[in-house]
Amino acid sequence: MMFAIDLLEPYGFQFFRNGLVVATIAGALCGLLGVFVVLRGMSYIGHGLSHAVFGGAAASAVLQINFFIGAGIWGIVSGVLIARVSRRRVIGADAAIGVVTTASFALGLALMNRYGQASKSIEAVLFGSVLGVKVGDIIAVSAVALLALAVIMLTYRKLLFSTFDPDVAQVSGVRVSLVEAMLLALLSLTILVTMRVIGTLLISALLVIPAASARLTTNSFSRMLWIAPLIGGVTCFVGMNLSYFLDTSASATIILLDALVFIVAYATAGARSRIRMASLGHL
């Protein structure tokens, strides 16, 4: 009985309940979009955008302007620069992302070191402040999650086609560039509303690890679309509770849990493959 009471102890605090709700929703949202990030080979783009927007968030804290305005404008500028630079065949998209995002991230760190009075706000963007969540943050993350779900449901066939065979999809009349722009817009919006809550580092992990684990679990696109959000949401929920009792960073605990799930999925996939090969060898 006492053990059950101890487990429920953190739920007596409003800040923990708010953080738990927003972390779980953010985990599911990032897991859902992460399916497209992983299958399209966009892992570096998701990682890069989250680090690029960090520079705008740092500038917003220093200039004392609205976070969403500063980080949003910076994200748009970064996206335009990446698109413009990547058009040069000599450079390529990966190099363009690397140049823009590392420069932006370095600017954020420089501002954090230079302006001590804004360092706490900047650190919150880098590592997240999930226990400082307000009702407005919950509404914003929930709204983006519902928007992403609606868009994916309405454009499911186009997304499926353009993800696995973009060339044939283009010939078949699917506007692949528009689909990619839509995904990047959803990705940028997700990063914007979750960055201040769960942090740049956790966003990068949540966009890749749950989807990669789901990919190891199944070859079905439709199954990945519910397995990845499930992994993202559950690991965030469990990680939040563990971090309270272990007195560790919520972001670090969640990332380690996601990594553990990935290791288990990888080991299981390897075992299934060996069993399949062994059974074929006996035929």
Stockholm file with secondary structure:
# STOCKHOLM 1.0

chainA/1-283         MMFAIDLLEPYGFQFFRNGLVVATIAGALCGLLGVFVVLRGMSYIGHGLSHAVFGGAAASAVLQINFFIGAGIWGIVSGVLIARVSRRRVIGADAAIGVVTTASFALGLALMNRYGQASKSIEAVLFGSVLGVKVGDIIAVSAVALLALAVIMLTYRKLLFSTFDPDVAQVSGVRVSLVEAMLLALLSLTILVTMRVIGTLLISALLVIPAASARLTTNSFSRMLWIAPLIGGVTCFVGMNLSYFLDTSASATIILLDALVFIVAYATAGARSRIRMASLGHL
#=GR chainA/1-283 SS CHHHHHHTGGGGSHHHHHHHHHHHHHHHHHHHHHHHHHHTTCHHHHHHHHHHHHHHHHHHHHHTCCHHHHHHHHHHHHHHHHHHHHTSTTTCHHHHHHHHHHHHHHHHHHHHHHCGGGHHHHHHHHHCCGGGCCHHHHHHHHHHHHHHHHHHHHTHHHHHHHHHCHHHHHHTTCCHHHHHHHHHHHHHHHHHHHHHHHCHHHHHHHHHHHHHHHHHHCSCHHHHHHHHHHHHHHHHHHHHHHHHHHTCCHHHHHHHHHHHHHHHHHHHHHHHHHHHHHHHHTC
#=GC SS_cons         CHHHHHHTGGGGSHHHHHHHHHHHHHHHHHHHHHHHHHHTTCHHHHHHHHHHHHHHHHHHHHHTCCHHHHHHHHHHHHHHHHHHHHTSTTTCHHHHHHHHHHHHHHHHHHHHHHCGGGHHHHHHHHHCCGGGCCHHHHHHHHHHHHHHHHHHHHTHHHHHHHHHCHHHHHHTTCCHHHHHHHHHHHHHHHHHHHHHHHCHHHHHHHHHHHHHHHHHHCSCHHHHHHHHHHHHHHHHHHHHHHHHHHTCCHHHHHHHHHHHHHHHHHHHHHHHHHHHHHHHHTC
//
